[in-house]
Amino acid sequence: MEAIVAVYNDWGIGSDGTQPIVVPEDRRRFAELTRGATVIVGSKTLLDFPDSQPLKGRRNIVMTRKEEGVPGAELVHTPEEAAALCGDGDRVFVIGGATVFMAMFPYLDKIYVTKIDATPRSDAYFPNLDSLPDWRCASSEPFKSEGVDCEFCVYEKIKE
């Protein structure tokens, strides 16, 4: 299972349910990587999507404590339910928010990170993969977006 996330210098990922700084290249990369895949998303993050609707061209699994369904999405309440629903054949991306990232973290073996060289106020964070001994940056590609230094990184879990 994979994840995709944009982080700031302090590994912040958002504030008040949205991204304070949006990088167009990150949005394009997200769309390219997740198109045709299964995505696992929290109900709060879903509210930040266009029209608060599941993403088109993807199988959407919403992890929530709520009981009411989301048209166009499958509902789960636990990481175990999400993992079981995905099976082994699909490409699966965990796409947020922070609570869902943390719940699904033990299932991840690859994480696509866009690092944005800025530190806006954040109230949600992703684990600092550079400080975790069981993760390594397998590739990185620096770029500039509207004058801001950024970097596409792919982290892989180190297999024992």
N, C-alpha and C positions, 0 to 999 in steps of 0.2 A: 504494500500500500504506500502511496506517495502523498505528499502535501505540497501546497504551493502558497507562498506568503510573501508579502512585502514588509520589510522592517526598516526602522530608523536606527540611528547610531546606538541607541540604548535598547535595541530590540523591541521597542514599542511598535504596535501594529494598528492602533486606532484610538479614537477618543469619541465618546458619546455615540458609539455605534457606527462610526464611519472612519474613513482614512483622511487624516488632516492634509496630507500631500499625495496627490495622485500623479503617477508617472505614466504617460500614454504608452510608452514602450512596454511597461509592465502589464498594462491592460491587454495589449496585443498578444504578448507572450502567454498570459493567462488563457485568453480565448483559444489560441493555437494549441496549447498543451491539453486543455480540458475538453475541447470539442470532441464529441462522440464517446466520452468517458462517463463514468459514474462519479458524481460529486457528493460529498457528505458535508452538510452545512447546518449550522444552528439556526433556530428560528429568529433570533435577533439579527444575525447577519443577513438572513433572507430579506428582512425589512429594508436593507440598504441596497438591494438589487433594483434594477429598473422596474417600476410599478410593483415592487415587493413581490415579484413573481419568480417561480423557479426558472433557472437558466435554460434557454432553448438549446436543442441539439445535444443535450446531456441527460442522463438518468439522474434525477435529483432525489437524494435521501436527506430528509430533515430530521435532525436529532433534537428532541425537545421533551420537556416535562409535560407539555400540554397534551390534551386528548383530542382536540379538534384537528381534523386533517387539513392539508394544504392541497388544493387542486393542482394536479400535475406533478405531485411529489409523493414519495413513500415516507411514512412516518415511523421513526424508531425512538426508543427511550433510553437505550443503553449502548455503550460501545460494542458489547458482545452482539446485540441485535444487528447493529450496523455491519459488523464484520461478517456475520452469518448471512446477511442478505446479499452481500457483495459476491460471495463465492470466490472461486480461484481464477476464473477466466477473464473477468473484466479488468480494465485499467481503472483504478480508483484513486481519486484525489480528495483529501481532506482540505477544505477551503476556508474554514473558520466558523466562528470567531474563536477567541482565546479559550473559552470553556471546552469547545469541541476539539480544538487542537490538543489541549491537555488530556482530554479523555481518550483520544485516539492515538496519542503519542507512542504508546507501547507497540502499536501495530505498524508503525511507519518504518520503512527501510530506505526511502529516498525523499529528500525535501528540496524543492526548487525555491530559492530565496532571492528576492530582489532587494539588495541593500541600497538604501537611499541616504546620502550623506547630509542628514538634517536631523534635528532633534525637536520636533514639535511636541506639544503636550500630549501625552498618551495616558490612557487609563487601562489599557489592555496590552499585554506583552506576550512575546513568543520566547521559548527558552533560548538562551545564548548558545548556539551550537558550537561556536568557537571555543567555549569553555567546557564542553562535555567531552570526556575522553573516548566515548564510544561512537563519536561522529567525526567525519573528516570532510573537508571541502575537496571534492573530486575535480571540479572545474570552476573557473571564474572568467568572466568576460566584462571588463570595465566599459562604461559608456557615459556620455553626458546627456542629460535631458533638460532642456531649457536652462542651461547653465549650471545644473546641479550634478555633481558626481554621483554615479550609480554603478552597480555591479550586479550582474546575473551570476549567481553561484548555485552549484548543485552539490548538496551534501549527501553523503551515503553513510549508512550505519555500518560500523566496522563489525564484520562477522568474526566470531571467535573460532 
